């Protein structure tokens, strides 16, 4: 396995990848604006629901109920539109970056000396040009922008919680370090696992390409059974590398779901207790709002862990591609 950077996130490498978005400033800006609007619309939903329960339903105001219901429909429509624009333009930007990087990589490779190709696996170069570049594109379509959007949602949800009821908010924040610690452990484990996955993918591609290209030699020396066994072993390592990532995911996400359910249960219990003991205090709408806000706080955190995996795989792939782009093996004349 080739040596990779041990950093969870290489800022210098990310800046080099981000430089390929410079030809598309409006798309980059539009995606960022869509992420901000998506956060605003997401926050409005629990606030409107709180007003519907605490004011419109409690005070039996039919007109206000209709107005707030229409407002919620408008918010949901706006959220759908922003989600559509965000998803489309983030993917469009990612595919554009892939196209530009792949063109530059191919131009770099066709200018190398023949000695470079003699010392390099063609299968590995094909992997760099196709699979690794696709992973880099996912940095934008499924990684960076999604993480930024989720962070905005988490910050906004935390602020609204403190504004609505600081006691309930502190109860939620007391549980937050548990899932933060679990997420950190998950990210570190997945970093190592994904490096191994990419190495095994390269080995698999390299083996298949070299055996198919040299099939005449394989058959001439009757090595079909030997090479089939070698392929089985490499394929087994590839499967085990992926199963390791599946195991980490299978462990982390149930833990995250349990912590989220625990937070909701504590908020409902403590909020209901306040409602019963404090005569004249009505926080039913606040409780409903908190349930939605807890989901907005914890679900993006789980998604950030998942998207951070995508970002890490993209960074590992970028590191490999930039090694080729930085290689000095040009034909001078």
C-alpha positions as CSV (number, residue, x, y, z in Angstrom):
1,X,0.0,0.0,0.0
2,X,1.4,3.4,-0.9
3,X,2.0,5.9,1.8
4,X,-0.6,8.5,2.2
5,X,-0.8,11.6,4.4
6,X,-2.0,10.9,7.9
7,X,-3.9,14.2,8.1
8,X,-7.6,13.9,8.5
9,X,-7.9,17.0,6.3
10,X,-5.1,18.5,4.2
11,X,-5.9,22.2,3.8
12,X,-3.1,22.8,1.2
13,X,-4.4,19.9,-0.9
14,X,-8.0,21.1,-0.6
15,X,-6.9,24.6,-1.8
16,X,-5.3,23.0,-4.9
17,X,-8.6,21.2,-5.7
18,X,-10.6,24.4,-5.0
19,X,-8.5,26.3,-7.5
20,X,-10.1,24.3,-10.3
21,X,-13.5,26.1,-9.5
22,X,-12.1,29.5,-10.4
23,X,-13.5,29.4,-14.0
24,X,-17.0,28.9,-12.5
25,X,-17.4,31.7,-9.9
26,X,-21.2,32.3,-10.4
27,X,-22.0,28.6,-10.0
28,X,-19.9,28.4,-6.9
29,X,-21.6,31.5,-5.5
30,X,-25.1,30.3,-6.5
31,X,-24.5,27.0,-4.7
32,X,-23.4,28.8,-1.5
33,X,-26.5,31.0,-1.6
34,X,-28.8,28.0,-2.1
35,X,-27.2,26.4,1.0
36,X,-27.9,29.5,3.0
37,X,-31.5,29.8,1.8
38,X,-32.0,26.1,2.5
39,X,-30.9,26.7,6.1
40,X,-33.3,29.6,6.5
41,X,-36.3,27.7,5.2
42,X,-35.4,24.7,7.4
43,X,-35.4,26.9,10.5
44,X,-38.8,28.5,9.7
45,X,-40.7,25.2,9.7
46,X,-40.4,24.5,13.5
47,X,-41.0,28.2,14.3
48,X,-44.2,28.2,12.3
49,X,-45.3,24.9,13.9
50,X,-44.8,26.4,17.3
51,X,-47.0,29.4,16.5
52,X,-49.7,27.1,15.1
53,X,-49.8,25.0,18.3
54,X,-49.3,27.8,20.9
55,X,-51.4,30.5,19.3
56,X,-53.7,29.4,16.5
57,X,-54.9,26.1,18.0
58,X,-54.7,27.1,21.7
59,X,-56.6,30.4,21.1
60,X,-58.8,28.8,18.4
61,X,-58.0,31.4,15.8
62,X,-59.2,29.9,12.5
63,X,-57.9,32.7,10.2
64,X,-54.4,32.6,11.8
65,X,-54.3,28.8,11.5
66,X,-55.1,29.1,7.8
67,X,-52.4,31.9,7.3
68,X,-49.7,29.9,9.2
69,X,-50.6,26.7,7.3
70,X,-50.2,28.5,4.0
71,X,-47.0,30.0,5.2
72,X,-45.7,26.5,6.0
73,X,-46.7,25.3,2.6
74,X,-44.8,28.2,1.1
75,X,-41.7,27.4,3.2
76,X,-41.8,23.8,2.2
77,X,-42.0,24.7,-1.5
78,X,-39.1,27.2,-1.1
79,X,-37.1,24.4,0.6
80,X,-37.8,22.0,-2.2
81,X,-36.7,24.6,-4.8
82,X,-33.5,25.5,-2.9
83,X,-32.7,21.8,-2.4
84,X,-33.1,21.2,-6.2
85,X,-30.9,24.1,-7.1
86,X,-28.3,23.2,-4.5
87,X,-28.1,19.6,-5.6
88,X,-28.0,20.4,-9.3
89,X,-25.4,23.1,-9.2
90,X,-23.1,21.3,-6.7
91,X,-23.1,18.3,-9.0
92,X,-22.6,20.5,-12.1
93,X,-19.6,22.2,-10.5
94,X,-18.2,18.8,-9.5
95,X,-18.5,17.4,-13.0
96,X,-16.9,20.5,-14.5
97,X,-14.0,20.2,-12.1
98,X,-13.6,16.6,-13.1
99,X,-13.6,17.5,-16.8
100,X,-10.9,20.1,-16.4
101,X,-8.7,18.0,-14.2
102,X,-9.0,14.9,-16.4
103,X,-8.1,17.0,-19.5
104,X,-5.0,18.4,-17.7
105,X,-4.0,15.0,-16.4
106,X,-4.2,13.4,-19.8
107,X,-2.2,16.2,-21.4
108,X,0.4,15.7,-18.6
109,X,0.6,11.9,-19.2
110,X,0.9,12.0,-23.0
111,X,4.0,14.2,-22.5
112,X,5.8,11.8,-20.2
113,X,8.9,9.9,-21.4
114,X,8.5,6.3,-22.2
115,X,10.6,5.4,-19.2
116,X,7.8,6.7,-17.0
117,X,5.3,4.3,-18.5
118,X,7.8,1.4,-18.3
119,X,8.1,2.0,-14.5
120,X,4.4,2.6,-13.9
121,X,1.4,0.3,-13.9
122,X,-1.0,1.2,-16.7
123,X,-3.9,0.0,-14.6
124,X,-3.0,2.4,-11.8
125,X,-2.8,5.3,-14.3
126,X,-6.3,4.3,-15.7
127,X,-7.6,4.3,-12.1
128,X,-6.2,7.8,-11.5
129,X,-7.8,9.1,-14.7
130,X,-11.2,7.6,-14.1
131,X,-12.1,6.4,-10.6
132,X,-9.9,8.8,-8.6
133,X,-11.1,11.8,-10.5
134,X,-14.7,10.8,-10.0
135,X,-14.0,10.8,-6.2
136,X,-12.6,14.3,-6.5
137,X,-15.8,15.4,-8.2
138,X,-17.7,14.1,-5.2
139,X,-15.9,16.6,-3.0
140,X,-18.2,19.2,-4.4
141,X,-21.3,17.2,-5.2
142,X,-21.5,15.2,-1.9
143,X,-18.8,16.6,0.4
144,X,-17.8,20.2,0.9
145,X,-21.0,22.0,0.1
146,X,-23.1,19.5,1.9
147,X,-20.9,19.8,5.0
148,X,-21.1,23.6,4.9
149,X,-24.9,23.5,4.5
150,X,-25.2,21.0,7.4
151,X,-23.0,23.2,9.7
152,X,-25.2,26.2,9.0
153,X,-28.3,24.2,9.9
154,X,-26.7,23.0,13.2
155,X,-25.6,26.6,14.2
156,X,-29.1,27.9,13.3
157,X,-30.9,25.1,15.2
158,X,-28.7,25.7,18.3
159,X,-29.4,29.4,18.3
160,X,-33.2,28.9,17.9
161,X,-33.1,26.4,20.8
162,X,-31.4,28.8,23.1
163,X,-33.9,31.5,22.1
164,X,-37.0,29.3,22.6
165,X,-36.0,27.7,26.0
166,X,-32.5,27.8,27.3
167,X,-33.0,25.1,29.8
168,X,-34.2,22.6,27.2
169,X,-31.3,23.7,25.0
170,X,-28.7,23.0,27.6
171,X,-30.2,19.6,28.2
172,X,-29.7,18.8,24.5
173,X,-26.2,20.3,24.4
174,X,-25.2,18.1,27.4
175,X,-25.8,15.1,25.2
176,X,-24.1,16.6,22.2
177,X,-20.5,15.7,23.3
178,X,-21.3,12.0,23.2
179,X,-22.2,12.0,19.5
180,X,-19.3,14.4,18.7
181,X,-16.8,12.0,20.3
182,X,-18.3,9.1,18.5
183,X,-18.2,11.0,15.2
184,X,-14.5,11.9,15.7
185,X,-13.6,8.2,16.3
186,X,-15.7,7.2,13.3
187,X,-13.9,9.7,11.1
188,X,-10.4,8.6,12.1
189,X,-11.3,4.9,11.6
190,X,-12.8,5.6,8.2
191,X,-9.8,7.7,7.1
192,X,-7.5,4.6,7.4
193,X,-10.1,2.3,5.9
194,X,-10.6,4.4,2.8
195,X,-6.9,4.7,2.2
196,X,-6.8,0.9,2.2
197,X,-9.9,0.7,-0.1
198,X,-8.3,3.0,-2.7
199,X,-5.1,1.0,-2.6
200,X,-6.9,-2.3,-3.2
201,X,-8.9,-0.7,-6.0
202,X,-5.7,0.3,-7.7
203,X,-4.2,-3.2,-7.2
204,X,-7.3,-4.8,-8.6
205,X,-7.4,-2.5,-11.7
206,X,-3.7,-2.9,-12.3
207,X,-3.8,-6.7,-12.0
208,X,-6.7,-7.1,-14.4
209,X,-5.3,-4.6,-17.0
210,X,-1.8,-6.2,-17.0
211,X,-3.2,-9.8,-17.3
212,X,-5.5,-8.9,-20.1
213,X,-2.8,-7.0,-22.0
214,X,-0.4,-9.9,-21.5
215,X,-3.0,-12.7,-22.1
216,X,-0.8,-14.2,-24.8
217,X,2.0,-14.8,-22.3
218,X,-0.4,-16.1,-19.7
219,X,-1.8,-18.7,-22.1
220,X,1.6,-19.5,-23.6
221,X,2.9,-20.6,-20.2
222,X,-0.4,-22.1,-19.2
223,X,-0.8,-19.9,-16.1
224,X,-4.5,-19.6,-16.3
225,X,-5.1,-21.4,-13.0
226,X,-2.3,-19.6,-11.2
227,X,-3.4,-16.1,-12.3
228,X,-7.1,-17.0,-11.4
229,X,-5.9,-17.9,-7.9
230,X,-3.9,-14.6,-7.7
231,X,-6.9,-12.7,-8.8
232,X,-9.1,-14.4,-6.2
233,X,-6.7,-13.3,-3.4
234,X,-6.6,-9.7,-4.6
235,X,-10.3,-9.7,-4.9
236,X,-10.6,-11.1,-1.4
237,X,-8.5,-8.2,-0.1
238,X,-10.6,-5.7,-2.0
239,X,-13.8,-7.2,-0.4
240,X,-12.3,-7.1,3.1
241,X,-11.2,-3.5,2.7
242,X,-14.8,-2.5,1.8
243,X,-16.3,-4.7,4.5
244,X,-14.2,-2.8,7.1
245,X,-15.9,0.5,6.0
246,X,-19.3,-1.3,6.2
247,X,-18.6,-2.4,9.7
248,X,-17.7,1.1,10.9
249,X,-20.9,2.4,9.3
250,X,-23.0,-0.4,10.8
251,X,-21.7,0.5,14.3
252,X,-21.7,4.3,14.1
253,X,-25.2,5.1,12.7
254,X,-27.2,3.0,15.2
255,X,-25.3,4.7,18.1
256,X,-26.1,8.1,16.6
257,X,-29.8,7.1,16.3
258,X,-29.9,6.0,19.9
259,X,-28.3,9.3,21.1
260,X,-30.8,11.3,19.0
261,X,-33.7,9.4,20.5
262,X,-32.3,9.8,24.0
263,X,-32.1,13.6,23.5
264,X,-35.7,13.7,22.2
265,X,-36.9,11.6,25.2
266,X,-35.2,13.8,27.8
267,X,-36.6,17.0,26.2
268,X,-40.1,15.6,26.1
269,X,-39.8,14.4,29.7
270,X,-38.3,17.6,31.2
271,X,-40.5,19.9,29.1
272,X,-43.6,17.9,30.0
273,X,-42.6,18.1,33.7
274,X,-42.2,21.9,33.4
275,X,-45.6,22.1,31.8
276,X,-47.2,20.1,34.6
277,X,-45.5,21.8,37.6
278,X,-45.5,25.4,36.4
279,X,-49.1,26.4,36.4
280,X,-49.9,28.8,33.6
281,X,-46.8,27.8,31.6
282,X,-47.7,26.3,28.2
283,X,-44.8,25.0,26.2
284,X,-46.5,22.4,24.0
285,X,-45.5,24.2,20.8
286,X,-42.0,24.6,22.1
287,X,-41.7,20.9,22.6
288,X,-42.9,20.2,19.1
289,X,-40.4,22.7,17.8
290,X,-37.6,21.2,19.8
291,X,-38.3,17.7,18.4
292,X,-37.8,19.1,14.9
293,X,-34.8,21.2,16.0
294,X,-33.1,18.2,17.6
295,X,-33.4,16.3,14.3
296,X,-31.9,19.4,12.5
297,X,-29.0,19.4,15.0
298,X,-28.3,15.6,15.2
299,X,-29.2,14.4,11.7
300,X,-26.8,16.8,9.9
301,X,-24.1,15.7,12.4
302,X,-24.6,12.1,11.3
303,X,-24.6,13.2,7.7
304,X,-21.5,15.2,8.2
305,X,-19.7,12.1,9.4
306,X,-20.9,10.3,6.2
307,X,-20.1,13.2,3.9
308,X,-16.7,13.7,5.6
309,X,-16.0,10.1,4.5
310,X,-16.7,11.2,0.9
311,X,-14.5,14.3,1.4
312,X,-11.7,12.1,2.8
313,X,-11.9,9.7,-0.1
314,X,-11.8,12.7,-2.5
315,X,-8.8,14.1,-0.7
316,X,-7.0,10.7,-0.9
317,X,-7.8,10.6,-4.6
318,X,-6.6,14.2,-5.1
319,X,-3.3,13.4,-3.4
320,X,-2.8,10.6,-5.9
321,X,-3.7,12.6,-8.9
322,X,-1.6,15.6,-7.9
323,X,1.4,13.3,-7.6
324,X,1.1,12.6,-11.3
325,X,0.5,16.2,-12.2
326,X,3.6,17.2,-10.2
327,X,5.8,14.5,-11.8
328,X,8.6,15.9,-13.9
329,X,9.2,13.5,-16.8
330,X,8.6,15.7,-19.8
331,X,10.0,15.2,-23.3
332,X,12.0,18.5,-23.8
333,X,12.2,18.2,-27.6
